[in-house]
Amino acid sequence: MNISSELVDLRDARPTVYLDLWVWIRLASAAAGRPRERFDLQLLTAVQDASAAGVAFPISETHHVEVSKIADPQQRDALARTMLSVSRFCTLRSRRVLVRHQFLQAMHARFGRPAFRPTPPRVLGTGALWASRGEEAPLTLRDSKGRMVNPDVLLGGASFVRAANQYAEFKLLAGPQDAEVADLRRHGYRPEEVAKVIAGRVDWEAEYKDILASGPISRDELRVRVQAREMTHEYLTLISKLCNEYHLDLNRAVGGDPDRPGSGRAGIIAFSDHIPTMRIAVDLKVEPFRAHKPWTSNAVHDIDALSEAVPYCHVVVPDGEMADFLSRSKVQRRIGTRIIHKVPQLLDVLTDLTDEAVAADLDPEHGQLARPGEKICFEEADLHAVALRNSRRGAESQIG
């Protein structure tokens, strides 16, 4: 599918599929031998085959937040095992890193600052910190004085570090067991603080819903107002920093004249629409406002996830309502990302993407923490077993 000539293709060269949590839950149920629909076992096999061929199924920061809201630790555990087995710890980079580049790209295209096209950041990486901060920070070996030790110089050291990182990432996604919570709280564990932040964002949207109830406005005018709220509430700090960094007067750049109120309106709309994540979020928020739907944390999570995933993935699988909203925004035609929400459609797409990955002879591991078919360390006992096995090998090599 052709992409609008005004936009830069932000997608990775590797075929990339973003699955909403409902798909992961169905896959986890199928993996546990309890498929919810007749297609689910077939879907699980197709996803596993695609992953083994090199198709990426990244996890996002929103996934981590949504999984943490599941009350049953056993359900979180099973879900995390499926997600990490398929994704092999691949994650989408932090939203703040990706959006900063989008702003720079828009500034370059619209205003010529920066003078050169910004270098795109690497999108796909490994682990929870890549998703939350945009950095890869794997666990490392250190000696008694805190100095880093190269695991390759120790017999079995590299395999132990790999297993330790797998187990750590699993625990970060699955969250604590009930018996672990009290001790974690003594060390600062406060999941309710995340819930407060989300609740504040829900209240922010609900507040505007109440304001809109005072009188009707056109769809176009609603979109402009939602766009203005999005820019000032979500991105004002970033805009200020970038304008200072590149010595840009944004009001003048968009054609604003202090003597003509509203003169910069068209320019700021065009600039905002050149930032894919913001544009998608705005389009998705307009629809519930138009329908006077109540705002929920699930809606906020969905919009966060989709506005990040759609610009960077070849296929995105949201729920039916969000797929409908995205269809109305014509984002598929605009940037080429395929939006689907039905399992039979996903099966067909996965067949094509798997063929593409095989034809491209991609590295199936692509820097991830688990190779196709590798036994992943999901249990503390398995981690201890790796350490014990390596220590025995070390002792045998010394004796030999």
Salt bridges, closest charged atoms under 4 A:
ASP9 OD1 - ARG11 NE 3.01
ASP40 OD1 - ARG26 NH2 2.52
ASP77 OD1 - ARG81 NE 2.52
GLU136 OE1 - ARG122 NH2 2.97
ASP143 OD2 - ARG147 NE 2.85
GLU180 OE1 - LYS171 NZ 3.35
ASP183 OD1 - ARG186 NH2 3.31
GLU192 OE1 - ARG185 NH2 2.96
GLU193 OE2 - LYS196 NZ 3.49
GLU205 OE1 - ARG229 NH1 3.36
GLU205 OE2 - LYS285 NZ 2.76
GLU221 OE2 - ARG225 NE 3.16
GLU221 OE1 - ARG265 NH2 2.55
GLU230 OE1 - LYS285 NZ 2.74
GLU234 OE2 - ARG201 NH2 3.93
GLU234 OE2 - HIS233 ND1 3.34
GLU245 OE1 - ARG100 NH2 2.96
ASP257 OD2 - ARG260 NE 3.40
ASP273 OD1 - ARG223 NH2 2.86
ASP273 OD1 - ARG279 NE 3.98
ASP283 OD1 - ARG223 NE 2.79
GLU287 OE2 - ARG219 NH2 2.56
GLU287 OE1 - ARG290 NH1 3.35
GLU287 OE1 - ARG328 NH1 2.68
ASP304 OD2 - ARG201 NH1 2.64
GLU321 OE2 - LYS293 NZ 3.15
ASP324 OD2 - ARG328 NH2 2.59
GLU365 OE2 - ARG162 NH2 3.31
GLU365 OE1 - ARG371 NE 3.69
GLU374 OE1 - ARG162 NH2 3.00
GLU374 OE1 - ARG371 NH1 3.67
GLU379 OE2 - ARG81 NH2 2.30
GLU380 OE2 - HIS384 NE2 3.63
ASP382 OD2 - LYS375 NZ 3.21
